[in-house]
Amino acid sequence: MFELQDQHKMIEQAVRQFCEKELIPQIEALDKEEILPYDLIRKMMDSLGLADMVRFSLEKRLEGKEEEDVVKLARQDILVLFIVIKELSRVSPGFAMSWGTSIGLCGQAIISKGTNEQIKEYGIPVMCFDKIGCWALTEPEAGSDAFGAMKSVAKPDGDYYILNGTKTFITNAPYADIMIVYAKIDRGQPKEEQPVHSFILERGMEGLSTGKPFDKMGMRDSPTGEIFMDDVKVPKSMLLGAERDNIRDTAKESLGDERSGLPAMALGIIEKCYEQSLKYARERVQFGRPIGEFQAVQLKLANMYIHLQNVWNIVYRTAWLSKEGKRDFAFTCATKAYCAQVALEVAMDAIMIHGGYGYMREYHLEKLARDAKLLEIGAGTTDINLLTVARLELQK
Ligand SMILES: Cc1cc2nc3c(=O)[nH]c(=O)nc-3n(C[C@H](O)[C@H](O)[C@H](O)COP(=O)(O)OP(=O)(O)OC[C@H]3O[C@@H](n4cnc5c(N)ncnc54)[C@H](O)[C@@H]3O)c2cc1C
């Protein structure tokens, strides 16, 4: 359980090669927003054989046939996904986030809750990255209080729902083809009794539009933006899952999935910062000695090592929980908060070990630090995750 199997090492190697050959040369242009990440993501899906594998697996599932063992294994072994996220995050956490949000949040929501028709029409194209997906819960006035303060509404009207509202800070929104959007179903009951549901929206629907990408501190290679819904007429067939009284729990499941992918991003950042700092501490000479001989530098390295080991263990345990079909929301929130904090701490310490060079773009550490800050905000802020842990534990 606490070590990579051969198939994991092969994936790790293949993604690292892809990053060296394709992603690293484009990092500057991606970070300056001169190019978008999506063509490169498609290239990665094709070159690693991920698109074909996912398509094959899902089509078999729709036909009701048994999946091939290897495909089944890949689907059940979430460690494969975590290793891809980790490897991408060593170079660009933003790139990993755009890919992971499309597939892991939008695509996965359709695959797990959708009808066969929805899976065929929207789920498979998103999972294979033929189409770009996004997952939209946050609103201008509903962030941490995403459900309670939600203003987006869906009014039933014959065979349709009429959707109105605004979503903000949505990863991939400016370019997404398929959007999972949360709204309250308004049948005239008081706001607090309106159930929250998710809908599949498709770019091009009348009344649906998106804003320009926001200018951000980090994650600059992952476009973020708004979604505007102005009387969007959505067929009932695009409701995701059957209409029920309340689906807060399924949205929370998705939040849990979003949070459980985050330690893998933190792992990529920490692993890269640690390796680079160790190498630099051996090579950089000051006062006639490598800086690695100074105890102040050694303490920083030892601290990084501790965080690296802890985060690896969290990733292994998260994968194990998933494989066993177990959910532990307190563990997910606690580890999301911890991993985000230590990823930022390690990135800042790595900059310190590199001195002035660490502050220069060329050394790539300042990008990792800028991207790491988002881990403390996205998928619920650190404080909100910690408060959730305390609430759940006190309720026991
Ligand atoms: C780059 C980026 C990408 C994102 N991608 C997505 C996406 O794809 N989909 C999506 O739905 N959302 C996305 N988000 C939104 C993200 O989930 C929210 O920003 C986050 O949940 C915080 O909400 P907020 O920004 O409205 O902050 P607020 O909720 O306004 O919080 C502001 C501050 O108040 C604190 N606070 C709030 N309530 C409490 C409380 N009860 N107790 C103590 N402290 C509190 C918070 O911890 C925070 O420090 C993204 C955000 C960013 C920046």
PDBQT file of the ligand as one rigid body, heavy atoms in Angstrom, charges set to zero:
ROOT
HETATM    1  C1  LIG A 401      -8.360  30.101  -9.238  1.00  0.00    +0.000 C 
HETATM    2  C2  LIG A 401      -9.659  29.656  -8.647  1.00  0.00    +0.000 A 
HETATM    3  C3  LIG A 401     -10.330  28.584  -9.222  1.00  0.00    +0.000 A 
HETATM    4  C4  LIG A 401     -11.583  28.180  -8.711  1.00  0.00    +0.000 A 
HETATM    5  N1  LIG A 401     -12.285  27.178  -9.343  1.00  0.00    +0.000 NA
HETATM    6  C5  LIG A 401     -13.572  26.913  -8.965  1.00  0.00    +0.000 A 
HETATM    7  C6  LIG A 401     -14.385  25.991  -9.723  1.00  0.00    +0.000 A 
HETATM    8  O1  LIG A 401     -13.926  25.388 -10.710  1.00  0.00    +0.000 OA
HETATM    9  N2  LIG A 401     -15.675  25.807  -9.338  1.00  0.00    +0.000 N 
HETATM   10  C7  LIG A 401     -16.227  26.450  -8.257  1.00  0.00    +0.000 A 
HETATM   11  O2  LIG A 401     -17.408  26.237  -7.976  1.00  0.00    +0.000 OA
HETATM   12  N3  LIG A 401     -15.462  27.318  -7.514  1.00  0.00    +0.000 NA
HETATM   13  C8  LIG A 401     -14.173  27.566  -7.842  1.00  0.00    +0.000 A 
HETATM   14  N4  LIG A 401     -13.401  28.470  -7.119  1.00  0.00    +0.000 N 
HETATM   15  C9  LIG A 401     -14.014  29.161  -5.994  1.00  0.00    +0.000 C 
HETATM   16  C10 LIG A 401     -13.472  28.738  -4.633  1.00  0.00    +0.000 C 
HETATM   17  O3  LIG A 401     -13.976  27.475  -4.288  1.00  0.00    +0.000 OA
HETATM   18  C11 LIG A 401     -13.876  29.841  -3.650  1.00  0.00    +0.000 C 
HETATM   19  O4  LIG A 401     -13.078  30.988  -3.935  1.00  0.00    +0.000 OA
HETATM   20  C12 LIG A 401     -13.680  29.437  -2.198  1.00  0.00    +0.000 C 
HETATM   21  O5  LIG A 401     -14.597  28.428  -1.845  1.00  0.00    +0.000 OA
HETATM   22  C13 LIG A 401     -13.846  30.630  -1.223  1.00  0.00    +0.000 C 
HETATM   23  O6  LIG A 401     -14.999  31.369  -1.490  1.00  0.00    +0.000 OA
HETATM   24  P1  LIG A 401     -14.894  32.974  -1.627  1.00  0.00    +0.000 P 
HETATM   25  O7  LIG A 401     -13.796  33.251  -2.574  1.00  0.00    +0.000 OA
HETATM   26  O8  LIG A 401     -16.233  33.501  -1.959  1.00  0.00    +0.000 OA
HETATM   27  O9  LIG A 401     -14.449  33.473  -0.202  1.00  0.00    +0.000 OA
HETATM   28  P2  LIG A 401     -15.403  33.834   1.053  1.00  0.00    +0.000 P 
HETATM   29  O10 LIG A 401     -16.371  32.724   1.284  1.00  0.00    +0.000 OA
HETATM   30  O11 LIG A 401     -15.955  35.192   0.838  1.00  0.00    +0.000 OA
HETATM   31  O12 LIG A 401     -14.345  33.882   2.227  1.00  0.00    +0.000 OA
HETATM   32  C14 LIG A 401     -13.548  35.031   2.510  1.00  0.00    +0.000 C 
HETATM   33  C15 LIG A 401     -12.783  34.767   3.823  1.00  0.00    +0.000 C 
HETATM   34  O13 LIG A 401     -13.713  34.595   4.896  1.00  0.00    +0.000 OA
HETATM   35  C16 LIG A 401     -13.493  33.362   5.550  1.00  0.00    +0.000 C 
HETATM   36  N5  LIG A 401     -14.787  32.819   6.016  1.00  0.00    +0.000 N 
HETATM   37  C17 LIG A 401     -15.942  32.712   5.305  1.00  0.00    +0.000 A 
HETATM   38  N6  LIG A 401     -16.899  32.136   6.046  1.00  0.00    +0.000 NA
HETATM   39  C18 LIG A 401     -16.334  31.832   7.237  1.00  0.00    +0.000 A 
HETATM   40  C19 LIG A 401     -16.797  31.203   8.433  1.00  0.00    +0.000 A 
HETATM   41  N7  LIG A 401     -18.040  30.737   8.551  1.00  0.00    +0.000 N 
HETATM   42  N8  LIG A 401     -15.935  31.078   9.468  1.00  0.00    +0.000 NA
HETATM   43  C20 LIG A 401     -14.662  31.521   9.368  1.00  0.00    +0.000 A 
HETATM   44  N9  LIG A 401     -14.152  32.106   8.273  1.00  0.00    +0.000 NA
HETATM   45  C21 LIG A 401     -14.980  32.269   7.210  1.00  0.00    +0.000 A 
HETATM   46  C22 LIG A 401     -12.834  32.447   4.514  1.00  0.00    +0.000 C 
HETATM   47  O14 LIG A 401     -12.061  31.423   5.127  1.00  0.00    +0.000 OA
HETATM   48  C23 LIG A 401     -11.958  33.474   3.771  1.00  0.00    +0.000 C 
HETATM   49  O15 LIG A 401     -10.748  33.656   4.462  1.00  0.00    +0.000 OA
HETATM   50  C24 LIG A 401     -12.127  28.842  -7.585  1.00  0.00    +0.000 A 
HETATM   51  C25 LIG A 401     -11.407  29.895  -6.983  1.00  0.00    +0.000 A 
HETATM   52  C26 LIG A 401     -10.206  30.307  -7.513  1.00  0.00    +0.000 A 
HETATM   53  C27 LIG A 401      -9.501  31.475  -6.863  1.00  0.00    +0.000 C 
ENDROOT
TORSDOF 0
